[in-house]
Amino acid sequence: MAFRVMRRIQSLALTGQRLGSLHGAACLSQLSTQRCEPVCLSCLWTGSRRCTVRQGCRRLPYSCSRMSLTTIVRDPLNFSPGSVWVHRDATHTFQLSLLDRPAASDERAFEERLRGCTASKQVLRLLRSADAMSDTMAAAALHRVADLEQAVSGLKDPGVLDKDIIKAVCFQLEHDSTRLTDAGLVSALLACTRLYVDPWSTLMVRLVSESQERLDRGHMTLGNLCILAEALLALEGPGCGMLQQVMEQVQACEPREWSLQELTRVYGMLQAGVGEDGRYQDLLNSMNTHAVSVTSRLDPTSVSSVLNALVILNQTQAMPLVISLSKQAVRHVPHFSDDELTLVLGALMHFGHSDQYFVEAMERHVPKVAFTTHPETVTKVMQYLGRRNILSPPVFDAVAESFVYRADDYSTSQIARQIMPFGKLGYLPPNAGEVFRKVEIILHTRFSQFQPRTLLNLLHSCTLVERFPVNFVAKVFSPYFLQQLQAKGTGIDKIILAQLTQLYMTVKLECPFYEGPSLLPKYRVKSFLGPGRSLETPVDEHLYNFVKTGLVDLLGARAYFASRVLTPYCYTLDVEIKLDEEGYVLPASHVDDVYRRIALCIDGPKRFSVNTRQLLGKESIKQRHLRLLGYEVVQIPFYEFEKLQSQAETVEYLHKKIFPHSYRLSW
């Protein structure tokens, strides 16, 4: 302990030397920056990996020495405040009720009123009107200001921190730092980091040093340790020595001894950045194992927050927990907030999990709220169903109805993501005419606002359900647009080229009246089938082998049909059979006197939606185009083939499918 005190005194003397010549935050620009180039002033003074003044700024690692906030003790000297607040300029009188705390009911009522505030001015008015206020209430008010004012690069209105009542609250927290409760102390510290307070202001220094002393005593609750960890992470990043001390105390207790609230809080802390890069994976493994046994007791907020933590921490090995949380989510679908449901859907997409009962719950819930729920939540619902190839007419129809009335308020990304699942699943809602007229109006008025790839995805999805964007194809095939599609230094992705090629083929085959520019040959692909994401689904090998055996018996020899034939039109045929003018089957190698071509589409389960017998959009357009190109398309769906019990039945089935009007010979 004596060594620690001496170390802090030495650090304090060094801090005095550094800060003694400063007269406010403006002097920071005069500091020497030898051997390092900080991105911003705040990053110069902290070890934070994420800037506390400009959220999201990530500076380069420093090779120079820097101060650590964890080495500062409560300061008897008079530091020059370097923050945006000069607390002693406050003219409003504010007093915390530390000895005679307000009743618990009064605190709950205050928190309810805080949640009802929709602007910072309302929070300030509430603070002024409060007769008595505890430290936790004051910290909650600062958190609410942060909720309302936080933006991507700082506060929307930094001037809110210059209000007398805010200065008075902060001065009181600074003055009474030793008398604050643990909960009030760590909550106030976290609130200050969210408001981007200068880490070297006297307020922050005293809150941090007091937290260090409380931490040394070892009596903080797990919940307060988690809040402190999030604050330290914002100040100094995951390498903070004080943060490591916090984590040692967190790991001292087994997860099975934690309450549900504590379990959720630790997940949130690790998600905030403490657990990034695989840190504390052993702790996470223990938590994941324990959480499986308690998911049935988690409320909607906890279910969504734990699922989101698993996504951010990339816990792909925790599928038993994901499945258990998914089952619990079924019960909570009507009770999730928009944000919570968005997180749950994002997690299920991330882990590639779908649940029939969850979909049924969504079918009961979404039609009731489609017109009122947040646009991003509606979009996530459609994304989830599209990603998992789930066709849900109740949900699709409800979203289609709401789209007609609400689309003007959607972002271009939300518009595209809501329409794309209709194309992918090959489904047209009852009001399809209204929906796609709305899409066309939006494209006319907001065409330039769409990102190039988003726009191409939208237009391509329309073609899958026979809605042809003829009025916009000329712009897509223009050299300027094609140049925008190119990723920096890598050219255009193959899937993008495939979409362009199929769009071009659609216009040529199904819109003969189109007279605009063509797609240049260098942008066309030769095959729609490829590894990974492609515009065709590979044939199901198991199903193909059964069909192949039956065809050999039906036609008499393997030479009379070809497999996996790449046509000049980019599509790959599962099986091709050639016939002459009299209807006789020709050898597959025959190229002359071919009068008819039969294309067998051996459609396995992956070519349909997972819950219906609806062919996917990309398979429907393939069969449609093959017919327009002169092929006789014969569909062999898996659900018909599975009913066949013998080889004789298989041969008879194939004969009726391929040659329905001819008599079968026995070989």
Steps between C-alpha positions, in 0.01 A plus 500: 500500500785740588662432165171579325465829688859601411434414138187713500682794658767479231231490231325793664817708493548416134138595433551831675799573276297421191188685598652789692550715191154430362219755520207295372452262217631742236858462629502132404583594144842627616611163638802329353410210275847359439509133398124481475221660301174485694183529299332732749570684823319254721685202352825676591408490867354153534590146414158458347467310178174686439513875533285637782442831324432383147333164527639246260839664445769235521849635530821329396689320777739730681864428545529792740431494873158608624317557823271235640188612679520197723809641674334820622390522864254750640679828455558746784652743253298734282498362147414739222180350360559404140144396428219668319345579837620764742299379795574793725335730250166336572240743628228244572494363856479123502527261793513122498301317767772263617397447861125526476443322167166527320264206540532216251159586359615859440808375315288272281262787424797720407638233267159465334489874440855487361402230251215721388737786413551533126736800506786617721306811597239279664770322700642834618153618599449180696831548681408854599163393633628210712470562875740225602738296290728207570831442325350219290218732390752767398703242306183373332422856388845529341449166327168623360669813364758271336222285351339807345815681389742229386585506131755318286776755550413658833207679656227645283500813717821534706352816646274290720799441726531873563159520666518612863304204632735252326804685636347496846430125487855428388654727760299324770611158374860620502474662842327202663688225316609334827142490627336354192360149507683243290208490256486879475878528457545253216179609325611864510841403361343307212260786427793741476675278245181488295487880507865513383623688806871582498670204676733745677235723649500503878158336494626199305827474692319491833236253383768267365723524804205442735401199291853366533484528878162324512632232267801442725266430791343215300140559608341614172206299374528319169257744336704801608822330384349459155399866480848604614656273237299664221609844619866397518479342157375830357780689676802279442408200289537127579864537605409703809663365817205598716270313261705186547454538875125526445499182290694311768220576745232411245660160439528430871135383503360212295226599250258256664513719811393813309150637476334524159554877501869454580539239225346735245714787625824305460402405143443868432837594647688242292304608191598864557860411417644329805463160333623593152782310329412184693573642846341317794376215281514257792267728694271520198493122464391466863237770453365340181470161669321645801274725293345201320350385831341838583372629163143405591511771769640781284280799417477652148775756563740235630431261212572766240809636678657156552437404136655826386802441725549154349502659153750772587723253687464254207407205722438261212567204727210599728223366274324313786458836673384669177236229448385527860474879476310465173241279671464754780467779243185333365321585826623860494427597136195713593694666784827587327561867433590589141870520585492169686324315218749646253789360707337158530442474125855616428638232732292222345626606156859513624488147638291364211225370727129485426218376719155403375329619819684832486376553143145417608527753782620759248204420275265581787688814606621680187159555333388686814796740509618531138363854471642627831826318571838656420599472130825322586312237699265430207805482274676254732192277502506483120877452494475211744230321301686563173835388636351178641285436186181504707185595312241644739201642308346664812820695565577574134145623436500723811838651411384556140195692623704715736765561232252679274419752773834530684771460235548875456644511852735204446867527417609367161665206672179414687300520177732257322523260792122481533442432129786255441341209696195513270731433206711242679198297611320559169189630674257768387266644767133572420578872460806439279388766252493770769829386650699513177336822388627645827845360431499662154394838642778484758756409234391797290528745790795355694707313241821692576468429873538122458842342541590328169503146635184557702327626187614202292378257768162672500458500121618140469252390768219661303584295191480175698126557546442630145501868587729654240682828578524602135506872577819466703699237311662758272646678804628171644678408176662843472882517535468738796281262703714198412807687619326574831434128548870422505652444841823687564785316334310171452266563209142377501407189699394195299155499661452862390601410144259206511215727611581745221508216246168357615345847499621543142360159401167583663470822303586324173270202555205653682507867396553494120386861475807619694725708274753638746872421534615140535731356760852490359636146447785556748243526780322174414572167668495162326334307782254586776610196701806535718638430847345689789225745423369459144188550290438126474471227763723196431312176436439277801747215448295238683185579303696524173644149541153350540372688194807399296444132577138527396591681176744225402221244535252725318722598203699179472852643547692772676604646164151636431512786747757753617550636850600844628490660157610863484288675239608804295252693712693463830258250656610148594257217419478214749416260215455564126323261262507561122230387257478502123204623295317169533539494876777242526762545768844589362835421663618781724804556280284561193511862375318478166129458432405589858135604483403515868696541822360387834647655814443300818501713816570261787385725780622397844387657830747789476323632191182561700413706804561296814138494617302482173522357150556843351789504252761765577506807277834416341373156398174641364679750276734226377212278391318798351802602294567143383148478364543832319825366353321201349557227757225271621538524877407194705501552875582205725433627856636307795162475674357301208804279456512410871164321469636240255555161660675295230710524187200409287303789650794733437520406131125533457503841671782630276324374188179684586696815580727507195288323234140544619348431156709204383492127564793365700700213354661236719870446442 
